[in-house]
Amino acid sequence: MAELQTKEAIMEQINALQHDLDTLVMGAEKEYRTRFEISDLKYTLLQEEVDELKQVVQAQGEQIQKYEQAKKTRPEYKSREKSKREFNKQSNVELRKQIEHLEFKLQTEIYSTDKERELIEKIRYLKRALQKNEEGEAEEVNPAYYRKNSW
């Protein structure tokens, strides 16, 4: 009989421990679900913030486009563009003069091979700049530099 009581006592302990273990497992599962829900809510909140910021960026982009379009219609912008075209025409004339001057010097004067190559390269550069100006890509060229450093 003593043996039966010890078996029953052990079984009761096992059942009690099993119940405690089940309670702990259920608590851990509940904690896991709670943490998952919290993470899911945080993700949703951050996603909403990202969407709001995307809308703000898009709205600002549209405002910038409107501003750029409005700026192009203003008279001072048009006059600035006109003055750029006039400057390009003037600089084209100056570039042509420089090219003609350098070509004339190359044909009429005697230079060392290195100096002659240098002149040819400068003529090529000026011709490319002239071509770009005529195509409307206006490269910054300072013809006065070549006049000062005429050979």
Secondary structure, 3 states (H helix, E strand, C coil): CHHHHHHHHHHHHHHHHHHHHHHHHHHHHHHHHHHHHHHHHHHHHHHHHHHHHHHHHHHHHHHHHHHHHHHHHCHHHHHHHHHHHHHHHHHHHHHHHHHHHHHHHHHHCCCCHHHHHHHHHHHHHHHHHHHHHHHCCCCCCCHHHHHHCCC
